[in-house]
Amino acid sequence: MLSTRVRELEMSGIRKMFDAAPPDVVNLGLGEPDFDPPEEVREALFQAVRQGLNKYGPSAGIAPLREAIARKYARHDPTTTLENVLVTVGGSEGLAVVALSMYNPGDEVLVPNPGFVLYGPHARLAGARPVPYPLTKENSFLPDLDGLEKLITPRTKAIVVNSPSNPTGAVIPRKMVDQICALANAHDLAVISDEAYDEIVYTTEPFTSFWGRADKVVVVNSFSKTFAMTGWRLGYLLAPRAFVAEANKIHYHLVACPATPPQIAALKGLEVSAPATQAMTREFRARRDIIVKGLRAIPGMSIVSPKGAFYAFPAIDWGDRSDVEVAQGLLRKGLLLTPGTSFGSLGEGHLRLSFATSRDKIQRALEILRAYADDRS
Ligand SMILES: Cc1ncc(COP(=O)(O)O)c(C=O)c1O
């Protein structure tokens, strides 16, 4: 009964570890803020439900939300309007819609390795071939532009970028954003920029969106992290108007429309919740400092300090054990984290720890890691 397509699809390594974990474990595995959505965002959701806004909405999302999103991006490209915006069921659906709307069978798509778990499988579901481009700690997990160019063939359709990155925390500086855009333009490639963590940045240079910076750009974003509303499943994509109009057909046939109350809530969030997101980001930065300092003090661990998002991606040098064996060993000691290879082959020798959890749990995680490292030496 099963299609070849589904049989060839692997379950994400993150979910596998999570499903195997006992309930009392210290969980640095899953990538979601431990905060509640801002008060005003929650209130807007309750009100929407009470006012009876519980029906299907427009397939592309409600107009006021699309307009508010367009306003956010007008500072990058003043011609941005609601017609550039499609509201999706999380960034996840946005990424799937982009893949199904852009790739043809036989196309090649450059994807980061290590990188977020959906890019490769989505390319394959659309019949395209993901071609991983390396991100190494020696290069602070930023793309090497010469290496990237060497991977481009006549079949290459697009390059997927993710800044701030899950799992590495790297943030692509403005100068490199423009270099990537120039490379894409020179080879007539689309840039697909996953900016789900655009508001969670620790650098002094402000975050640079790819929107408006290359000839062909699609930005995918999400409200999951910005307003700590992962469970409400709301995100969006920005693209040229003609692309949005066509992609809306795929979106409609997959999900009909995004849920209405979370859209009302996200609209409220865009209007008034920047201070709540900034306060959450300040706390993440303090935890980033705690975890980076703690990891650097553990024998055999080294880390490039994350510049955004809420993941530490340390390298481990503990002899002959693979990242999966280390993660399994740590799980037996009561710590859940994600092996680096869940994000691609070059994640080998790394672990991903989410610091979107309390300082207390981070301290306990560091203690478990230290005891594990001491046992090994
Ligand atoms: C880089 C990145 N992009 C997209 C997503 C999708 O998030 P959501 O579907 O909740 O919007 C995630 C979630 O972890 C992510 O880390």
The ligand as an SDF file (V2000), in Angstrom:
LIG
                    3D

 16 16  0  0  0  0  0  0  0  0999 V2000
   15.2030   26.9040   10.7040 C   0  0  0  0  0  0  0  0  0  0  0  0
   13.7610   26.5660   10.8860 C   0  0  0  0  0  0  0  0  0  0  0  0
   12.9130   26.8360    9.8990 N   0  0  0  0  0  0  0  0  0  0  0  0
   11.6160   26.5500    9.9920 C   0  0  0  0  0  0  0  0  0  0  0  0
   11.0970   25.9590   11.1260 C   0  0  0  0  0  0  0  0  0  0  0  0
    9.6480   25.6150   11.1390 C   0  0  0  0  0  0  0  0  0  0  0  0
    8.9690   26.0920   12.2120 O   0  0  0  0  0  0  0  0  0  0  0  0
    7.3900   26.1970   12.2340 P   0  0  0  0  0  0  0  0  0  0  0  0
    6.8420   25.2000   11.2700 O   0  0  0  0  0  0  0  0  0  0  0  0
    6.9970   25.9390   13.6330 O   0  0  0  0  0  0  0  0  0  0  0  0
    7.0790   27.5850   11.7880 O   0  0  0  0  0  0  0  0  0  0  0  0
   11.9560   25.6530   12.1920 C   0  0  0  0  0  0  0  0  0  0  0  0
   11.4620   24.9770   13.4050 C   0  0  0  0  0  0  0  0  0  0  0  0
   12.1720   24.5050   14.2430 O   0  0  0  0  0  0  0  0  0  0  0  0
   13.3190   25.9730   12.0730 C   0  0  0  0  0  0  0  0  0  0  0  0
   14.1850   25.7020   13.0520 O   0  0  0  0  0  0  0  0  0  0  0  0
  1  2  1  0
  2  3  1  0
  2 15  2  0
  3  4  2  0
  4  5  1  0
  5  6  1  0
  5 12  2  0
  6  7  1  0
  7  8  1  0
  8  9  2  0
  8 10  1  0
  8 11  1  0
 12 13  1  0
 12 15  1  0
 13 14  2  0
 15 16  1  0
M  END
$$$$
